[in-house]
């Protein structure tokens, strides 16, 4: 906690809050990107299956 207060006094509150939020959100953005790629692959597979039935 003392280190956090030292960082706030050295860099300013907005910079510390921004860095904290970016660190917390990074993993969620990575997971979201992976899920979007999985969805794109699933759509492609379904499209290929549908085209082969025609």
mmCIF entry with sequence, helices, sheets and N, C-alpha, C, O atoms, coordinates in Angstrom:
data_MODEL
# 
_entry.id   MODEL 
# 
_entity.id                         1 
_entity.type                       polymer 
_entity.pdbx_number_of_molecules   1 
# 
_entity_poly.entity_id                      1 
_entity_poly.type                           'polypeptide(L)' 
_entity_poly.nstd_linkage                   no 
_entity_poly.nstd_monomer                   no 
_entity_poly.pdbx_seq_one_letter_code       
;(UNK)(UNK)(UNK)(UNK)(UNK)(UNK)(UNK)(UNK)(UNK)(UNK)(UNK)(UNK)(UNK)(UNK)(UNK)(UNK)
(UNK)(UNK)(UNK)(UNK)(UNK)(UNK)(UNK)(UNK)(UNK)(UNK)(UNK)(UNK)(UNK)(UNK)(UNK)(UNK)
(UNK)(UNK)(UNK)(UNK)(UNK)(UNK)(UNK)(UNK)(UNK)(UNK)(UNK)(UNK)(UNK)(UNK)(UNK)(UNK)
(UNK)(UNK)(UNK)(UNK)(UNK)(UNK)
;
_entity_poly.pdbx_seq_one_letter_code_can   XXXXXXXXXXXXXXXXXXXXXXXXXXXXXXXXXXXXXXXXXXXXXXXXXXXXXX 
_entity_poly.pdbx_strand_id                 A 
# 
loop_
_entity_poly_seq.entity_id 
_entity_poly_seq.num 
_entity_poly_seq.mon_id 
_entity_poly_seq.hetero 
1 1  UNK n 
1 2  UNK n 
1 3  UNK n 
1 4  UNK n 
1 5  UNK n 
1 6  UNK n 
1 7  UNK n 
1 8  UNK n 
1 9  UNK n 
1 10 UNK n 
1 11 UNK n 
1 12 UNK n 
1 13 UNK n 
1 14 UNK n 
1 15 UNK n 
1 16 UNK n 
1 17 UNK n 
1 18 UNK n 
1 19 UNK n 
1 20 UNK n 
1 21 UNK n 
1 22 UNK n 
1 23 UNK n 
1 24 UNK n 
1 25 UNK n 
1 26 UNK n 
1 27 UNK n 
1 28 UNK n 
1 29 UNK n 
1 30 UNK n 
1 31 UNK n 
1 32 UNK n 
1 33 UNK n 
1 34 UNK n 
1 35 UNK n 
1 36 UNK n 
1 37 UNK n 
1 38 UNK n 
1 39 UNK n 
1 40 UNK n 
1 41 UNK n 
1 42 UNK n 
1 43 UNK n 
1 44 UNK n 
1 45 UNK n 
1 46 UNK n 
1 47 UNK n 
1 48 UNK n 
1 49 UNK n 
1 50 UNK n 
1 51 UNK n 
1 52 UNK n 
1 53 UNK n 
1 54 UNK n 
# 
_struct_asym.id          A 
_struct_asym.entity_id   1 
# 
loop_
_struct_conf.conf_type_id 
_struct_conf.id 
_struct_conf.pdbx_PDB_helix_id 
_struct_conf.beg_label_comp_id 
_struct_conf.beg_label_asym_id 
_struct_conf.beg_label_seq_id 
_struct_conf.pdbx_beg_PDB_ins_code 
_struct_conf.end_label_comp_id 
_struct_conf.end_label_asym_id 
_struct_conf.end_label_seq_id 
_struct_conf.pdbx_end_PDB_ins_code 
_struct_conf.beg_auth_comp_id 
_struct_conf.beg_auth_asym_id 
_struct_conf.beg_auth_seq_id 
_struct_conf.end_auth_comp_id 
_struct_conf.end_auth_asym_id 
_struct_conf.end_auth_seq_id 
_struct_conf.pdbx_PDB_helix_class 
_struct_conf.details 
_struct_conf.pdbx_PDB_helix_length 
HELX_P HELX_P1 AA1 UNK A 2  ? UNK A 11 ? UNK A 2  UNK A 11 1 ? 10 
HELX_P HELX_P2 AA2 UNK A 13 ? UNK A 53 ? UNK A 13 UNK A 53 1 ? 41 
# 
_struct_conf_type.id          HELX_P 
_struct_conf_type.criteria    ? 
_struct_conf_type.reference   ? 
# 
loop_
_atom_site.group_PDB 
_atom_site.id 
_atom_site.type_symbol 
_atom_site.label_atom_id 
_atom_site.label_alt_id 
_atom_site.label_comp_id 
_atom_site.label_asym_id 
_atom_site.label_entity_id 
_atom_site.label_seq_id 
_atom_site.pdbx_PDB_ins_code 
_atom_site.Cartn_x 
_atom_site.Cartn_y 
_atom_site.Cartn_z 
_atom_site.occupancy 
_atom_site.B_iso_or_equiv 
_atom_site.pdbx_formal_charge 
_atom_site.auth_seq_id 
_atom_site.auth_comp_id 
_atom_site.auth_asym_id 
_atom_site.auth_atom_id 
_atom_site.pdbx_PDB_model_num 
ATOM 1   N N  . UNK A 1 1  ? 0.824   -1.196  0.000   1.00 0.00 ? 1  UNK A N  1 
ATOM 2   C CA . UNK A 1 1  ? 0.000   0.000   0.000   1.00 0.00 ? 1  UNK A CA 1 
ATOM 3   C C  . UNK A 1 1  ? 0.863   1.253   0.000   1.00 0.00 ? 1  UNK A C  1 
ATOM 4   O O  . UNK A 1 1  ? 0.540   2.247   -0.650  1.00 0.00 ? 1  UNK A O  1 
ATOM 5   N N  . UNK A 1 2  ? 1.961   1.191   0.734   1.00 0.00 ? 2  UNK A N  1 
ATOM 6   C CA . UNK A 1 2  ? 2.837   2.352   0.805   1.00 0.00 ? 2  UNK A CA 1 
ATOM 7   C C  . UNK A 1 2  ? 3.487   2.620   -0.554  1.00 0.00 ? 2  UNK A C  1 
ATOM 8   O O  . UNK A 1 2  ? 3.707   3.772   -0.928  1.00 0.00 ? 2  UNK A O  1 
ATOM 9   N N  . UNK A 1 3  ? 3.793   1.539   -1.294  1.00 0.00 ? 3  UNK A N  1 
ATOM 10  C CA . UNK A 1 3  ? 4.376   1.710   -2.625  1.00 0.00 ? 3  UNK A CA 1 
ATOM 11  C C  . UNK A 1 3  ? 3.381   2.392   -3.557  1.00 0.00 ? 3  UNK A C  1 
ATOM 12  O O  . UNK A 1 3  ? 3.762   3.240   -4.364  1.00 0.00 ? 3  UNK A O  1 
ATOM 13  N N  . UNK A 1 4  ? 2.117   2.024   -3.447  1.00 0.00 ? 4  UNK A N  1 
ATOM 14  C CA . UNK A 1 4  ? 1.082   2.647   -4.263  1.00 0.00 ? 4  UNK A CA 1 
ATOM 15  C C  . UNK A 1 4  ? 0.988   4.141   -3.976  1.00 0.00 ? 4  UNK A C  1 
ATOM 16  O O  . UNK A 1 4  ? 0.882   4.948   -4.899  1.00 0.00 ? 4  UNK A O  1 
ATOM 17  N N  . UNK A 1 5  ? 1.028   4.503   -2.719  1.00 0.00 ? 5  UNK A N  1 
ATOM 18  C CA . UNK A 1 5  ? 0.971   5.923   -2.358  1.00 0.00 ? 5  UNK A CA 1 
ATOM 19  C C  . UNK A 1 5  ? 2.197   6.669   -2.863  1.00 0.00 ? 5  UNK A C  1 
ATOM 20  O O  . UNK A 1 5  ? 2.092   7.822   -3.279  1.00 0.00 ? 5  UNK A O  1 
ATOM 21  N N  . UNK A 1 6  ? 3.352   6.027   -2.830  1.00 0.00 ? 6  UNK A N  1 
ATOM 22  C CA . UNK A 1 6  ? 4.568   6.645   -3.346  1.00 0.00 ? 6  UNK A CA 1 
ATOM 23  C C  . UNK A 1 6  ? 4.446   6.893   -4.846  1.00 0.00 ? 6  UNK A C  1 
ATOM 24  O O  . UNK A 1 6  ? 4.837   7.953   -5.334  1.00 0.00 ? 6  UNK A O  1 
ATOM 25  N N  . UNK A 1 7  ? 3.901   5.913   -5.586  1.00 0.00 ? 7  UNK A N  1 
ATOM 26  C CA . UNK A 1 7  ? 3.718   6.076   -7.025  1.00 0.00 ? 7  UNK A CA 1 
ATOM 27  C C  . UNK A 1 7  ? 2.741   7.205   -7.334  1.00 0.00 ? 7  UNK A C  1 
ATOM 28  O O  . UNK A 1 7  ? 2.955   7.982   -8.264  1.00 0.00 ? 7  UNK A O  1 
ATOM 29  N N  . UNK A 1 8  ? 1.690   7.290   -6.565  1.00 0.00 ? 8  UNK A N  1 
ATOM 30  C CA . UNK A 1 8  ? 0.710   8.359   -6.770  1.00 0.00 ? 8  UNK A CA 1 
ATOM 31  C C  . UNK A 1 8  ? 1.363   9.713   -6.554  1.00 0.00 ? 8  UNK A C  1 
ATOM 32  O O  . UNK A 1 8  ? 1.132   10.642  -7.327  1.00 0.00 ? 8  UNK A O  1 
ATOM 33  N N  . UNK A 1 9  ? 2.166   9.834   -5.526  1.00 0.00 ? 9  UNK A N  1 
ATOM 34  C CA . UNK A 1 9  ? 2.803   11.127  -5.259  1.00 0.00 ? 9  UNK A CA 1 
ATOM 35  C C  . UNK A 1 9  ? 3.857   11.457  -6.305  1.00 0.00 ? 9  UNK A C  1 
ATOM 36  O O  . UNK A 1 9  ? 4.084   12.630  -6.599  1.00 0.00 ? 9  UNK A O  1 
ATOM 37  N N  . UNK A 1 10 ? 4.505   10.443  -6.871  1.00 0.00 ? 10 UNK A N  1 
ATOM 38  C CA . UNK A 1 10 ? 5.550   10.692  -7.870  1.00 0.00 ? 10 UNK A CA 1 
ATOM 39  C C  . UNK A 1 10 ? 4.989   10.974  -9.261  1.00 0.00 ? 10 UNK A C  1 
ATOM 40  O O  . UNK A 1 10 ? 5.490   11.861  -9.952  1.00 0.00 ? 10 UNK A O  1 
ATOM 41  N N  . UNK A 1 11 ? 3.985   10.257  -9.678  1.00 0.00 ? 11 UNK A N  1 
ATOM 42  C CA . UNK A 1 11 ? 3.509   10.334  -11.060 1.00 0.00 ? 11 UNK A CA 1 
ATOM 43  C C  . UNK A 1 11 ? 2.160   11.011  -11.219 1.00 0.00 ? 11 UNK A C  1 
ATOM 44  O O  . UNK A 1 11 ? 1.790   11.394  -12.328 1.00 0.00 ? 11 UNK A O  1 
ATOM 45  N N  . UNK A 1 12 ? 1.460   11.157  -10.187 1.00 0.00 ? 12 UNK A N  1 
ATOM 46  C CA . UNK A 1 12 ? 0.148   11.777  -10.292 1.00 0.00 ? 12 UNK A CA 1 
ATOM 47  C C  . UNK A 1 12 ? -0.948  10.741  -10.365 1.00 0.00 ? 12 UNK A C  1 
ATOM 48  O O  . UNK A 1 12 ? -0.775  9.650   -10.910 1.00 0.00 ? 12 UNK A O  1 
ATOM 49  N N  . UNK A 1 13 ? -2.052  11.104  -9.815  1.00 0.00 ? 13 UNK A N  1 
ATOM 50  C CA . UNK A 1 13 ? -3.189  10.192  -9.716  1.00 0.00 ? 13 UNK A CA 1 
ATOM 51  C C  . UNK A 1 13 ? -3.686  9.679   -11.066 1.00 0.00 ? 13 UNK A C  1 
ATOM 52  O O  . UNK A 1 13 ? -3.892  8.473   -11.202 1.00 0.00 ? 13 UNK A O  1 
ATOM 53  N N  . UNK A 1 14 ? -3.890  10.537  -12.074 1.00 0.00 ? 14 UNK A N  1 
ATOM 54  C CA . UNK A 1 14 ? -4.428  10.021  -13.355 1.00 0.00 ? 14 UNK A CA 1 
ATOM 55  C C  . UNK A 1 14 ? -3.524  8.994   -14.029 1.00 0.00 ? 14 UNK A C  1 
ATOM 56  O O  . UNK A 1 14 ? -4.017  8.027   -14.611 1.00 0.00 ? 14 UNK A O  1 
ATOM 57  N N  . UNK A 1 15 ? -2.234  9.188   -13.960 1.00 0.00 ? 15 UNK A N  1 
ATOM 58  C CA . UNK A 1 15 ? -1.316  8.245   -14.600 1.00 0.00 ? 15 UNK A CA 1 
ATOM 59  C C  . UNK A 1 15 ? -1.354  6.898   -13.885 1.00 0.00 ? 15 UNK A C  1 
ATOM 60  O O  . UNK A 1 15 ? -1.372  5.852   -14.534 1.00 0.00 ? 15 UNK A O  1 
ATOM 61  N N  . UNK A 1 16 ? -1.366  6.916   -12.576 1.00 0.00 ? 16 UNK A N  1 
ATOM 62  C CA . UNK A 1 16 ? -1.397  5.670   -11.808 1.00 0.00 ? 16 UNK A CA 1 
ATOM 63  C C  . UNK A 1 16 ? -2.705  4.920   -12.048 1.00 0.00 ? 16 UNK A C  1 
ATOM 64  O O  . UNK A 1 16 ? -2.695  3.700   -12.213 1.00 0.00 ? 16 UNK A O  1 
ATOM 65  N N  . UNK A 1 17 ? -3.815  5.628   -12.069 1.00 0.00 ? 17 UNK A N  1 
ATOM 66  C CA . UNK A 1 17 ? -5.112  4.984   -12.315 1.00 0.00 ? 17 UNK A CA 1 
ATOM 67  C C  . UNK A 1 17 ? -5.154  4.398   -13.724 1.00 0.00 ? 17 UNK A C  1 
ATOM 68  O O  . UNK A 1 17 ? -5.637  3.282   -13.915 1.00 0.00 ? 17 UNK A O  1 
ATOM 69  N N  . UNK A 1 18 ? -4.656  5.137   -14.709 1.00 0.00 ? 18 UNK A N  1 
ATOM 70  C CA . UNK A 1 18 ? -4.635  4.638   -16.088 1.00 0.00 ? 18 UNK A CA 1 
ATOM 71  C C  . UNK A 1 18 ? -3.794  3.376   -16.207 1.00 0.00 ? 18 UNK A C  1 
ATOM 72  O O  . UNK A 1 18 ? -4.210  2.413   -16.850 1.00 0.00 ? 18 UNK A O  1 
ATOM 73  N N  . UNK A 1 19 ? -2.630  3.370   -15.602 1.00 0.00 ? 19 UNK A N  1 
ATOM 74  C CA . UNK A 1 19 ? -1.761  2.194   -15.649 1.00 0.00 ? 19 UNK A CA 1 
ATOM 75  C C  . UNK A 1 19 ? -2.434  1.003   -14.973 1.00 0.00 ? 19 UNK A C  1 
ATOM 76  O O  . UNK A 1 19 ? -2.384  -0.113  -15.491 1.00 0.00 ? 19 UNK A O  1 
ATOM 77  N N  . UNK A 1 20 ? -3.049  1.227   -13.844 1.00 0.00 ? 20 UNK A N  1 
ATOM 78  C CA . UNK A 1 20 ? -3.736  0.154   -13.118 1.00 0.00 ? 20 UNK A CA 1 
ATOM 79  C C  . UNK A 1 20 ? -4.846  -0.453  -13.977 1.00 0.00 ? 20 UNK A C  1 
ATOM 80  O O  . UNK A 1 20 ? -4.974  -1.674  -14.064 1.00 0.00 ? 20 UNK A O  1 
ATOM 81  N N  . UNK A 1 21 ? -5.638  0.400   -14.605 1.00 0.00 ? 21 UNK A N  1 
ATOM 82  C CA . UNK A 1 21 ? -6.737  -0.098  -15.432 1.00 0.00 ? 21 UNK A CA 1 
ATOM 83  C C  . UNK A 1 21 ? -6.227  -0.845  -16.656 1.00 0.00 ? 21 UNK A C  1 
ATOM 84  O O  . UNK A 1 21 ? -6.794  -1.871  -17.031 1.00 0.00 ? 21 UNK A O  1 
ATOM 85  N N  . UNK A 1 22 ? -5.169  -0.349  -17.284 1.00 0.00 ? 22 UNK A N  1 
ATOM 86  C CA . UNK A 1 22 ? -4.610  -1.039  -18.447 1.00 0.00 ? 22 UNK A CA 1 
ATOM 87  C C  . UNK A 1 22 ? -4.090  -2.424  -18.079 1.00 0.00 ? 22 UNK A C  1 
ATOM 88  O O  . UNK A 1 22 ? -4.267  -3.379  -18.836 1.00 0.00 ? 22 UNK A O  1 
ATOM 89  N N  . UNK A 1 23 ? -3.461  -2.531  -16.939 1.00 0.00 ? 23 UNK A N  1 
ATOM 90  C CA . UNK A 1 23 ? -2.949  -3.829  -16.498 1.00 0.00 ? 23 UNK A CA 1 
ATOM 91  C C  . UNK A 1 23 ? -4.099  -4.793  -16.229 1.00 0.00 ? 23 UNK A C  1 
ATOM 92  O O  . UNK A 1 23 ? -4.025  -5.967  -16.593 1.00 0.00 ? 23 UNK A O  1 
ATOM 93  N N  . UNK A 1 24 ? -5.149  -4.308  -15.603 1.00 0.00 ? 24 UNK A N  1 
ATOM 94  C CA . UNK A 1 24 ? -6.297  -5.176  -15.287 1.00 0.00 ? 24 UNK A CA 1 
ATOM 95  C C  . UNK A 1 24 ? -7.051  -5.603  -16.541 1.00 0.00 ? 24 UNK A C  1 
ATOM 96  O O  . UNK A 1 24 ? -7.545  -6.729  -16.607 1.00 0.00 ? 24 UNK A O  1 
ATOM 97  N N  . UNK A 1 25 ? -7.148  -4.736  -17.522 1.00 0.00 ? 25 UNK A N  1 
ATOM 98  C CA . UNK A 1 25 ? -7.951  -5.010  -18.713 1.00 0.00 ? 25 UNK A CA 1 
ATOM 99  C C  . UNK A 1 25 ? -7.182  -5.837  -19.744 1.00 0.00 ? 25 UNK A C  1 
ATOM 100 O O  . UNK A 1 25 ? -7.798  -6.460  -20.609 1.00 0.00 ? 25 UNK A O  1 
ATOM 101 N N  . UNK A 1 26 ? -5.862  -5.857  -19.671 1.00 0.00 ? 26 UNK A N  1 
ATOM 102 C CA . UNK A 1 26 ? -5.047  -6.534  -20.678 1.00 0.00 ? 26 UNK A CA 1 
ATOM 103 C C  . UNK A 1 26 ? -5.449  -7.998  -20.866 1.00 0.00 ? 26 UNK A C  1 
ATOM 104 O O  . UNK A 1 26 ? -5.620  -8.442  -22.001 1.00 0.00 ? 26 UNK A O  1 
ATOM 105 N N  . UNK A 1 27 ? -5.600  -8.743  -19.796 1.00 0.00 ? 27 UNK A N  1 
ATOM 106 C CA . UNK A 1 27 ? -5.968  -10.169 -19.889 1.00 0.00 ? 27 UNK A CA 1 
ATOM 107 C C  . UNK A 1 27 ? -7.350  -10.337 -20.497 1.00 0.00 ? 27 UNK A C  1 
ATOM 108 O O  . UNK A 1 27 ? -7.569  -11.240 -21.304 1.00 0.00 ? 27 UNK A O  1 
ATOM 109 N N  . UNK A 1 28 ? -8.273  -9.483  -20.119 1.00 0.00 ? 28 UNK A N  1 
ATOM 110 C CA . UNK A 1 28 ? -9.630  -9.589  -20.652 1.00 0.00 ? 28 UNK A CA 1 
ATOM 111 C C  . UNK A 1 28 ? -9.641  -9.307  -22.152 1.00 0.00 ? 28 UNK A C  1 
ATOM 112 O O  . UNK A 1 28 ? -10.371 -9.964  -22.895 1.00 0.00 ? 28 UNK A O  1 
ATOM 113 N N  . UNK A 1 29 ? -8.846  -8.344  -22.608 1.00 0.00 ? 29 UNK A N  1 
ATOM 114 C CA . UNK A 1 29 ? -8.773  -8.046  -24.034 1.00 0.00 ? 29 UNK A CA 1 
ATOM 115 C C  . UNK A 1 29 ? -8.151  -9.207  -24.803 1.00 0.00 ? 29 UNK A C  1 
ATOM 116 O O  . UNK A 1 29 ? -8.581  -9.522  -25.913 1.00 0.00 ? 29 UNK A O  1 
ATOM 117 N N  . UNK A 1 30 ? -7.156  -9.834  -24.223 1.00 0.00 ? 30 UNK A N  1 
ATOM 118 C CA . UNK A 1 30 ? -6.526  -10.989 -24.859 1.00 0.00 ? 30 UNK A CA 1 
ATOM 119 C C  . UNK A 1 30 ? -7.519  -12.147 -24.985 1.00 0.00 ? 30 UNK A C  1 
ATOM 120 O O  . UNK A 1 30 ? -7.601  -12.788 -26.033 1.00 0.00 ? 30 UNK A O  1 
ATOM 121 N N  . UNK A 1 31 ? -8.264  -12.409 -23.925 1.00 0.00 ? 31 UNK A N  1 
ATOM 122 C CA . UNK A 1 31 ? -9.284  -13.463 -23.964 1.00 0.00 ? 31 UNK A CA 1 
ATOM 123 C C  . UNK A 1 31 ? -10.360 -13.151 -24.999 1.00 0.00 ? 31 UNK A C  1 
ATOM 124 O O  . UNK A 1 31 ? -10.803 -14.039 -25.727 1.00 0.00 ? 31 UNK A O  1 
ATOM 125 N N  . UNK A 1 32 ? -10.773 -11.902 -25.061 1.00 0.00 ? 32 UNK A N  1 
ATOM 126 C CA . UNK A 1 32 ? -11.791 -11.500 -26.026 1.00 0.00 ? 32 UNK A CA 1 
ATOM 127 C C  . UNK A 1 32 ? -11.290 -11.689 -27.456 1.00 0.00 ? 32 UNK A C  1 
ATOM 128 O O  . UNK A 1 32 ? -12.030 -12.164 -28.317 1.00 0.00 ? 32 UNK A O  1 
ATOM 129 N N  . UNK A 1 33 ? -10.053 -11.322 -27.705 1.00 0.00 ? 33 UNK A N  1 
ATOM 130 C CA . UNK A 1 33 ? -9.464  -11.501 -29.031 1.00 0.00 ? 33 UNK A CA 1 
ATOM 131 C C  . UNK A 1 33 ? -9.415  -12.979 -29.415 1.00 0.00 ? 33 UNK A C  1 
ATOM 132 O O  . UNK A 1 33 ? -9.731  -13.336 -30.549 1.00 0.00 ? 33 UNK A O  1 
ATOM 133 N N  . UNK A 1 34 ? -9.023  -13.832 -28.481 1.00 0.00 ? 34 UNK A N  1 
ATOM 134 C CA . UNK A 1 34 ? -8.993  -15.278 -28.750 1.00 0.00 ? 34 UNK A CA 1 
ATOM 135 C C  . UNK A 1 34 ? -10.388 -15.815 -29.044 1.00 0.00 ? 34 UNK A C  1 
ATOM 136 O O  . UNK A 1 34 ? -10.556 -16.640 -29.942 1.00 0.00 ? 34 UNK A O  1 
ATOM 137 N N  . UNK A 1 35 ? -11.378 -15.362 -28.306 1.00 0.00 ? 35 UNK A N  1 
ATOM 138 C CA . UNK A 1 35 ? -12.748 -15.821 -28.535 1.00 0.00 ? 35 UNK A CA 1 
ATOM 139 C C  . UNK A 1 35 ? -13.277 -15.354 -29.884 1.00 0.00 ? 35 UNK A C  1 
ATOM 140 O O  . UNK A 1 35 ? -14.006 -16.093 -30.547 1.00 0.00 ? 35 UNK A O  1 
ATOM 141 N N  . UNK A 1 36 ? -12.931 -14.163 -30.296 1.00 0.00 ? 36 UNK A N  1 
ATOM 142 C CA . UNK A 1 36 ? -13.349 -13.667 -31.611 1.00 0.00 ? 36 UNK A CA 1 
ATOM 143 C C  . UNK A 1 36 ? -12.713 -14.507 -32.713 1.00 0.00 ? 36 UNK A C  1 
ATOM 144 O O  . UNK A 1 36 ? -13.370 -14.827 -33.704 1.00 0.00 ? 36 UNK A O  1 
ATOM 145 N N  . UNK A 1 37 ? -11.445 -14.867 -32.550 1.00 0.00 ? 37 UNK A N  1 
ATOM 146 C CA . UNK A 1 37 ? -10.782 -15.723 -33.540 1.00 0.00 ? 37 UNK A CA 1 
ATOM 147 C C  . UNK A 1 37 ? -11.427 -17.104 -33.589 1.00 0.00 ? 37 UNK A C  1 
ATOM 148 O O  . UNK A 1 37 ? -11.607 -17.661 -34.672 1.00 0.00 ? 37 UNK A O  1 
ATOM 149 N N  . UNK A 1 38 ? -11.775 -17.661 -32.436 1.00 0.00 ? 38 UNK A N  1 
ATOM 150 C CA . UNK A 1 38 ? -12.469 -18.954 -32.401 1.00 0.00 ? 38 UNK A CA 1 
ATOM 151 C C  . UNK A 1 38 ? -13.815 -18.870 -33.109 1.00 0.00 ? 38 UNK A C  1 
ATOM 152 O O  . UNK A 1 38 ? -14.188 -19.780 -33.849 1.00 0.00 ? 38 UNK A O  1 
ATOM 153 N N  . UNK A 1 39 ? -14.533 -17.798 -32.886 1.00 0.00 ? 39 UNK A N  1 
ATOM 154 C CA . UNK A 1 39 ? -15.829 -17.607 -33.528 1.00 0.00 ? 39 UNK A CA 1 
ATOM 155 C C  . UNK A 1 39 ? -15.679 -17.498 -35.041 1.00 0.00 ? 39 UNK A C  1 
ATOM 156 O O  . UNK A 1 39 ? -16.481 -18.061 -35.786 1.00 0.00 ? 39 UNK A O  1 
ATOM 157 N N  . UNK A 1 40 ? -14.666 -16.782 -35.494 1.00 0.00 ? 40 UNK A N  1 
ATOM 158 C CA . UNK A 1 40 ? -14.433 -16.652 -36.934 1.00 0.00 ? 40 UNK A CA 1 
ATOM 159 C C  . UNK A 1 40 ? -14.139 -18.012 -37.561 1.00 0.00 ? 40 UNK A C  1 
ATOM 160 O O  . UNK A 1 40 ? -14.629 -18.316 -38.649 1.00 0.00 ? 40 UNK A O  1 
ATOM 161 N N  . UNK A 1 41 ? -13.339 -18.829 -36.873 1.00 0.00 ? 41 UNK A N  1 
ATOM 162 C CA . UNK A 1 41 ? -13.051 -20.180 -37.392 1.00 0.00 ? 41 UNK A CA 1 
ATOM 163 C C  . UNK A 1 41 ? -14.311 -21.040 -37.430 1.00 0.00 ? 41 UNK A C  1 
ATOM 164 O O  . UNK A 1 41 ? -14.521 -21.787 -38.386 1.00 0.00 ? 41 UNK A O  1 
ATOM 165 N N  . UNK A 1 42 ? -15.147 -20.944 -36.404 1.00 0.00 ? 42 UNK A N  1 
ATOM 166 C CA . UNK A 1 42 ? -16.386 -21.725 -36.364 1.00 0.00 ? 42 UNK A CA 1 
ATOM 167 C C  . UNK A 1 42 ? -17.327 -21.307 -37.492 1.00 0.00 ? 42 UNK A C  1 
ATOM 168 O O  . UNK A 1 42 ? -17.967 -22.156 -38.112 1.00 0.00 ? 42 UNK A O  1 
ATOM 169 N N  . UNK A 1 43 ? -17.413 -20.024 -37.757 1.00 0.00 ? 43 UNK A N  1 
ATOM 170 C CA . UNK A 1 43 ? -18.264 -19.537 -38.849 1.00 0.00 ? 43 UNK A CA 1 
ATOM 171 C C  . UNK A 1 43 ? -17.740 -20.042 -40.184 1.00 0.00 ? 43 UNK A C  1 
ATOM 172 O O  . UNK A 1 43 ? -18.518 -20.424 -41.058 1.00 0.00 ? 43 UNK A O  1 
ATOM 173 N N  . UNK A 1 44 ? -16.423 -20.042 -40.340 1.00 0.00 ? 44 UNK A N  1 
ATOM 174 C CA . UNK A 1 44 ? -15.837 -20.529 -41.588 1.00 0.00 ? 44 UNK A CA 1 
ATOM 175 C C  . UNK A 1 44 ? -16.135 -22.013 -41.789 1.00 0.00 ? 44 UNK A C  1 
ATOM 176 O O  . UNK A 1 44 ? -16.468 -22.430 -42.898 1.00 0.00 ? 44 UNK A O  1 
ATOM 177 N N  . UNK A 1 45 ? -16.021 -22.806 -40.740 1.00 0.00 ? 45 UNK A N  1 
ATOM 178 C CA . UNK A 1 45 ? -16.305 -24.245 -40.830 1.00 0.00 ? 45 UNK A CA 1 
ATOM 179 C C  . UNK A 1 45 ? -17.770 -24.470 -41.188 1.00 0.00 ? 45 UNK A C  1 
ATOM 180 O O  . UNK A 1 45 ? -18.077 -25.291 -42.053 1.00 0.00 ? 45 UNK A O  1 
ATOM 181 N N  . UNK A 1 46 ? -18.669 -23.753 -40.536 1.00 0.00 ? 46 UNK A N  1 
ATOM 182 C CA . UNK A 1 46 ? -20.094 -23.902 -40.842 1.00 0.00 ? 46 UNK A CA 1 
ATOM 183 C C  . UNK A 1 46 ? -20.402 -23.484 -42.274 1.00 0.00 ? 46 UNK A C  1 
ATOM 184 O O  . UNK A 1 46 ? -21.231 -24.101 -42.943 1.00 0.00 ? 46 UNK A O  1 
ATOM 185 N N  . UNK A 1 47 ? -19.738 -22.445 -42.735 1.00 0.00 ? 47 UNK A N  1 
ATOM 186 C CA . UNK A 1 47 ? -19.951 -21.987 -44.104 1.00 0.00 ? 47 UNK A CA 1 
ATOM 187 C C  . UNK A 1 47 ? -19.475 -23.038 -45.101 1.00 0.00 ? 47 UNK A C  1 
ATOM 188 O O  . UNK A 1 47 ? -20.140 -23.290 -46.105 1.00 0.00 ? 47 UNK A O  1 
ATOM 189 N N  . UNK A 1 48 ? -18.329 -23.648 -44.828 1.00 0.00 ? 48 UNK A N  1 
ATOM 190 C CA . UNK A 1 48 ? -17.815 -24.689 -45.719 1.00 0.00 ? 48 UNK A CA 1 
ATOM 191 C C  . UNK A 1 48 ? -18.730 -25.910 -45.724 1.00 0.00 ? 48 UNK A C  1 
ATOM 192 O O  . UNK A 1 48 ? -18.959 -26.503 -46.778 1.00 0.00 ? 48 UNK A O  1 
ATOM 193 N N  . UNK A 1 49 ? -19.254 -26.291 -44.566 1.00 0.00 ? 49 UNK A N  1 
ATOM 194 C CA . UNK A 1 49 ? -20.178 -27.425 -44.495 1.00 0.00 ? 49 UNK A CA 1 
ATOM 195 C C  . UNK A 1 49 ? -21.454 -27.128 -45.270 1.00 0.00 ? 49 UNK A C  1 
ATOM 196 O O  . UNK A 1 49 ? -21.968 -27.990 -45.982 1.00 0.00 ? 49 UNK A O  1 
ATOM 197 N N  . UNK A 1 50 ? -21.967 -25.904 -45.132 1.00 0.00 ? 50 UNK A N  1 
ATOM 198 C CA . UNK A 1 50 ? -23.189 -25.522 -45.828 1.00 0.00 ? 50 UNK A CA 1 
ATOM 199 C C  . UNK A 1 50 ? -22.971 -25.537 -47.336 1.00 0.00 ? 50 UNK A C  1 
ATOM 200 O O  . UNK A 1 50 ? -23.832 -25.989 -48.091 1.00 0.00 ? 50 UNK A O  1 
ATOM 201 N N  . UNK A 1 51 ? -21.809 -25.038 -47.773 1.00 0.00 ? 51 UNK A N  1 
ATOM 202 C CA . UNK A 1 51 ? -21.518 -25.006 -49.205 1.00 0.00 ? 51 UNK A CA 1 
ATOM 203 C C  . UNK A 1 51 ? -21.347 -26.410 -49.778 1.00 0.00 ? 51 UNK A C  1 
ATOM 204 O O  . UNK A 1 51 ? -21.676 -26.644 -50.941 1.00 0.00 ? 51 UNK A O  1 
ATOM 205 N N  . UNK A 1 52 ? -20.845 -27.334 -48.989 1.00 0.00 ? 52 UNK A N  1 
ATOM 206 C CA . UNK A 1 52 ? -20.644 -28.696 -49.486 1.00 0.00 ? 52 UNK A CA 1 
ATOM 207 C C  . UNK A 1 52 ? -21.971 -29.450 -49.605 1.00 0.00 ? 52 UNK A C  1 
ATOM 208 O O  . UNK A 1 52 ? -22.057 -30.430 -50.344 1.00 0.00 ? 52 UNK A O  1 
ATOM 209 N N  . UNK A 1 53 ? -23.002 -29.005 -48.889 1.00 0.00 ? 53 UNK A N  1 
ATOM 210 C CA . UNK A 1 53 ? -24.308 -29.650 -48.971 1.00 0.00 ? 53 UNK A CA 1 
ATOM 211 C C  . UNK A 1 53 ? -25.094 -29.198 -50.197 1.00 0.00 ? 53 UNK A C  1 
ATOM 212 O O  . UNK A 1 53 ? -26.060 -29.855 -50.585 1.00 0.00 ? 53 UNK A O  1 
ATOM 213 N N  . UNK A 1 54 ? -24.705 -28.116 -50.794 1.00 0.00 ? 54 UNK A N  1 
ATOM 214 C CA . UNK A 1 54 ? -25.442 -27.590 -51.964 1.00 0.00 ? 54 UNK A CA 1 
ATOM 215 C C  . UNK A 1 54 ? -25.137 -28.364 -53.205 1.00 0.00 ? 54 UNK A C  1 
ATOM 216 O O  . UNK A 1 54 ? -25.670 -28.055 -54.271 1.00 0.00 ? 54 UNK A O  1 
# 
